Every structure is written in C-alpha cells, then in structure tokens.
Amino acid sequence: MPDWAMIALIGGAVLLVVAVLGGVLLGWRAFTRRRLLGLLVKAEAVEAAAQGLADVLGRLAEADDEVLAEFASDPESSERRALHEVSMRATMLADELDRMPLPRGLVVLAEELGDAAYMVASQASAVGDDHSGEQALDDLSTIDLGAVRGYTKRARLSLTEACEAMGLDETAVYGGGLYL
C-alpha cells in the first residue's frame, strides 16, 4: 500500500474518532439539558403542591367556626380531602424524583427537589383520617409551612444555578406555561 494511502487512511480514522467523540459530547450535553428541563417541570409541580398546602392552610386560617368544626369532625371534609390530595401528589413527585435516571451532575438537584416534595407530603399528611376533634386541630397546628417554604426555596435556588450552568434561561422554558 502506498504511503499516501496509509496517511489518508490514518487521517480518515482520526477524523472519524474526533467526529464520534464530538457527537457523543453533544449528545451527552443534550441529554443533560433534557433531564434538566424535566427537573424544571418537576420543580414547578413541587412548588404547586406547596402552594396548594399554603392555600388550604390560608383558607382554614380565615374560616369561621363552622368550617373548622366540620374539618375537625369529618374526615371527608373538603379541606381534609384537599390536604390528602396535596399529600398524595407530593408523595408521587418525591418517588418520581428518587427514581429518575439522571447524570451525576443533576443527582443532588433531584435529591433537593425530592426532599422538598417529601416535606410537602409529610406536612400535608399531618392530619390523619383517623383523627378527629381536638386531635385533628392539634395536628393541623403542627404543620410547619416555614419548613416547606425553606425546602422549596433551597431547591429553586439550586435549580436556578443548574440552569445558569447549562446556559438555560428558565424563564424562557417556564413562565406560566411550558415552551418546550
């Protein structure tokens, strides 16, 4: 085989390897970016669940004695059902975040979002269906909305940092609706 053919063959092989490596790197970056977008959607869902919890507590804080009596005595009251729904949704989010396949760089972010979802679920489930009367109202008073806000704020800050590191403007991705 002539020397020029050998040089062309080696040069072609080097170019092929460089092209494959470039493709792999671009593919990995796209995969990471897509997973980050998925985490952004999950973060919005966690924040919506936290807001749902805050809304229920706000309604109960402004409620009259009749509504509070119904809440305390009836496990099927609308506010207790709302707490139950918030708890179920947040539990599902925490489970999804724990099981998501992610690149190593996003695992800590997913854990923080999962912790926030778990905190929402645990606080929303403070009033058990088997509790009634004073016990239900005592359980209601143990809900720590400040802790929920702290966890969700910490997760949002980490998400913002991750979006900035990936060059992703999260306001272009989510601003009242998804623009994926």
C-alpha positions as CSV (number, residue, x, y, z in Angstrom):
1,M,0.0,0.0,0.0
2,P,1.4,3.4,-0.9
3,D,2.4,5.9,1.8
4,W,-0.2,8.5,0.7
5,A,-3.0,5.8,1.1
6,M,-1.8,4.9,4.5
7,I,-1.7,8.6,5.6
8,A,-5.2,9.2,4.1
9,L,-6.5,6.1,6.0
10,I,-5.0,7.2,9.3
11,G,-6.2,10.7,8.8
12,G,-9.7,9.5,8.0
13,A,-9.7,7.3,11.1
14,V,-8.6,10.2,13.3
15,L,-11.3,12.4,11.8
16,L,-13.9,9.7,12.4
17,V,-12.8,9.3,16.0
18,V,-12.9,13.1,16.5
19,A,-16.4,13.2,14.9
20,V,-17.7,10.4,17.1
21,L,-16.3,11.9,20.3
22,G,-17.8,15.3,19.3
23,G,-21.2,13.6,18.7
24,V,-21.0,11.8,22.0
25,L,-20.2,15.0,23.8
26,L,-23.0,16.9,22.1
27,G,-25.4,14.1,22.7
28,W,-24.5,13.9,26.4
29,R,-25.0,17.7,26.7
30,A,-28.4,17.4,25.0
31,F,-29.3,14.5,27.3
32,T,-28.3,16.5,30.4
33,R,-30.2,19.6,29.2
34,R,-33.3,17.5,28.6
35,R,-33.1,16.0,32.0
36,L,-32.7,19.5,33.5
37,L,-35.8,20.5,31.7
38,G,-37.6,17.5,33.2
39,L,-36.4,18.6,36.7
40,L,-37.7,22.1,36.0
41,V,-41.1,20.7,35.3
42,K,-40.9,18.6,38.5
43,A,-39.8,21.7,40.4
44,E,-42.9,23.6,39.2
45,A,-45.1,20.6,40.3
46,V,-43.4,20.6,43.8
47,E,-44.0,24.3,44.1
48,A,-47.6,23.9,43.0
49,A,-48.1,21.3,45.7
50,A,-46.5,23.6,48.3
51,Q,-48.8,26.4,47.2
52,G,-51.8,24.1,47.4
53,L,-50.8,23.3,51.0
54,A,-50.4,27.0,51.8
55,D,-53.8,27.7,50.2
56,V,-55.6,25.1,52.3
57,L,-54.0,26.5,55.4
58,G,-54.9,30.0,54.4
59,R,-58.5,29.1,53.9
60,L,-58.6,27.3,57.2
61,A,-57.0,30.3,59.0
62,E,-59.7,32.6,57.7
63,A,-62.5,30.0,58.1
64,D,-65.4,30.5,60.6
65,D,-66.0,28.1,63.5
66,E,-68.5,26.1,61.5
67,V,-65.9,25.2,58.8
68,L,-63.3,24.4,61.4
69,A,-65.8,22.2,63.3
70,E,-66.5,20.3,60.0
71,F,-62.8,20.0,59.3
72,A,-62.2,18.6,62.8
73,S,-65.1,16.1,62.8
74,D,-65.4,15.0,59.2
75,P,-62.5,13.1,57.5
76,E,-64.3,13.7,54.2
77,S,-64.5,17.5,54.6
78,S,-63.3,19.4,51.5
79,E,-60.3,20.8,53.3
80,R,-59.1,17.5,54.6
81,R,-59.6,16.0,51.1
82,A,-57.5,18.8,49.7
83,L,-54.7,18.1,52.2
84,H,-54.9,14.4,51.3
85,E,-54.7,15.2,47.5
86,V,-51.7,17.5,48.1
87,S,-50.0,14.8,50.2
88,M,-50.6,12.1,47.5
89,R,-49.3,14.3,44.7
90,A,-46.2,15.3,46.6
91,T,-45.5,11.7,47.6
92,M,-45.7,10.7,43.9
93,L,-43.4,13.5,43.0
94,A,-40.9,12.5,45.7
95,D,-41.0,8.9,44.4
96,E,-40.5,10.0,40.8
97,L,-37.6,12.2,41.7
98,D,-36.0,9.4,43.6
99,R,-36.2,7.1,40.6
100,M,-35.3,9.4,37.7
101,P,-32.3,8.3,35.7
102,L,-30.0,11.4,35.8
103,P,-26.5,12.4,35.0
104,R,-24.3,12.7,38.1
105,G,-24.3,16.5,38.0
106,L,-28.1,16.6,38.5
107,V,-28.5,14.0,41.2
108,V,-28.1,16.5,44.1
109,L,-30.6,18.8,42.5
110,A,-33.1,15.9,42.2
111,E,-32.5,15.0,45.8
112,E,-33.2,18.6,46.9
113,L,-36.4,18.6,44.9
114,G,-37.3,15.2,46.3
115,D,-36.7,16.5,49.8
116,A,-39.0,19.4,49.2
117,A,-41.7,17.2,47.8
118,Y,-41.3,14.8,50.8
119,M,-41.6,17.8,53.2
120,V,-44.8,18.9,51.4
121,A,-46.2,15.4,51.6
122,S,-45.3,14.9,55.3
123,Q,-46.7,18.3,56.3
124,A,-49.9,17.8,54.3
125,S,-50.5,14.4,55.8
126,A,-50.1,15.6,59.4
127,V,-53.9,15.4,59.9
128,G,-54.7,11.7,59.7
129,D,-58.1,10.4,58.6
130,D,-58.5,8.6,61.9
131,H,-58.0,11.8,63.9
132,S,-61.0,13.9,64.8
133,G,-62.0,16.7,67.1
134,E,-59.2,18.4,69.1
135,Q,-56.6,15.9,67.9
136,A,-57.3,16.9,64.2
137,L,-57.0,20.6,65.1
138,D,-53.8,19.9,67.1
139,D,-52.4,18.0,64.1
140,L,-53.3,21.0,61.9
141,S,-51.4,23.3,64.2
142,T,-48.2,21.2,63.8
143,I,-47.9,21.9,60.1
144,D,-44.8,23.8,59.5
145,L,-45.3,25.9,56.4
146,G,-42.0,27.7,57.0
147,A,-40.1,24.4,56.6
148,V,-41.9,23.7,53.4
149,R,-41.0,27.1,52.1
150,G,-37.4,26.7,53.1
151,Y,-37.0,23.4,51.3
152,T,-38.7,24.6,48.1
153,K,-36.7,27.8,48.1
154,R,-33.4,25.9,48.5
155,A,-34.4,23.6,45.7
156,R,-35.4,26.5,43.5
157,L,-32.0,28.2,44.1
158,S,-30.2,25.0,43.2
159,L,-32.3,24.7,40.0
160,T,-31.5,28.3,39.0
161,E,-27.8,27.6,39.5
162,A,-28.0,24.5,37.4
163,C,-29.9,26.3,34.6
164,E,-27.3,29.0,34.6
165,A,-24.5,26.5,34.4
166,M,-26.2,24.8,31.4
167,G,-26.9,28.2,29.7
168,L,-30.7,27.6,30.0
169,D,-32.9,30.6,30.7
170,E,-35.6,29.0,32.8
171,T,-38.0,31.9,32.2
172,A,-37.9,31.0,28.6
173,V,-38.8,27.5,29.5
174,Y,-41.5,28.1,32.1
175,G,-43.4,31.3,32.5
176,G,-47.0,30.2,33.2
177,G,-46.8,27.6,30.5
178,L,-44.2,25.2,29.1
179,Y,-42.5,26.3,26.0
180,L,-40.6,23.0,25.3
